[in-house]
């Protein structure tokens, strides 16, 4: 899978689900494009994602994939046209 755009993972420290999400993204070979976004540093992000993290976002379409997800769902999400 070739992804030329950055992908964001909305996360926070000490989040075991976020750690699992990073591991899945590693398995999907997407860590080079990965940008971790710490939500507690921004009140708006905290309000938007506080109960949803981890959330994966494509920066090309701003489409989001909420937890839970797997390597297969990540790949389908990344390959979707919109």
For each residue, the residues with C-beta under 8 A, 3 or more apart:
1: 28 29 30 75 78 79
2:
3: 7 30 33 78
4: 33
5: 33 58 59 60
6: 33 34 35 59
7: 3 25 30 33 34 35 56 57 58 59 78
8: 34 35 36 37 56 57 59
9: 18 21 22 25 34 35 36 37 54 55 56 57
10: 37 39 45 49 52 53 54 55 56 57
11: 15 18 21 22 36 37 38 39 53 54
12: 15 18 38 39 40 53
13: 38 40
14:
15: 11 12 18 19 53 54
16: 19 20
17: 20 21 53 54 67 68
18: 9 11 12 15 21 22 53 54
19: 15 16 22 23
20: 16 17 23 24 54
21: 9 11 17 18 24 25 54 56 67 69
22: 9 11 18 19 25 26 31 34 36
23: 19 20 26 27
24: 20 21 27 28 69 70 71 74
25: 7 9 21 22 28 30 31 34 56 74
26: 22 23 29 30 31
27: 23 24 71
28: 1 24 25 71 74 75 78
29: 1 26
30: 1 3 7 25 26 33 34 74 78
31: 22 25 26 34
32:
33: 3 4 5 6 7 30
34: 6 7 8 9 22 25 30 31
35: 6 7 8 9 59
36: 8 9 11 22
37: 8 9 10 11 45
38: 11 12 13 41
39: 10 11 12 42 45 46 48 49 50 53
40: 12 13 46
41: 38 45
42: 39 45 46
43: 46 47
44: 47 48
45: 10 37 39 41 42 48 49
46: 39 40 42 43 49 50
47: 43 44 50
48: 39 44 45 52
49: 10 39 45 46 52 53 55
50: 39 46 47 53
51:
52: 10 48 49 55 66 67
53: 10 11 12 15 17 18 39 49 50 67
54: 9 10 11 15 17 18 20 21 67
55: 9 10 49 52 64 65 66 67
56: 7 8 9 10 21 25 64 65 69 74 77
57: 7 8 9 10 62 63 64 65
58: 5 7 61 62 63 64 77 78
59: 5 6 7 8 35 62
60: 5
61: 58 82
62: 57 58 59
63: 57 58 77 80 82
64: 55 56 57 58
65: 55 56 57 69 73 74 77
66: 52 55 69
67: 17 21 52 53 54 55
68: 17
69: 21 24 56 65 66 73 74 77
70: 24 73 74
71: 24 27 28 74 75
72: 75 76
73: 65 69 70 76 77
74: 24 25 28 30 56 65 69 70 71 77 78
75: 1 28 71 72 78 79
76: 72 73 79 80
77: 56 58 63 65 69 73 74 80
78: 1 3 7 28 30 58 74 75
79: 1 75 76
80: 63 76 77
81:
82: 61 63
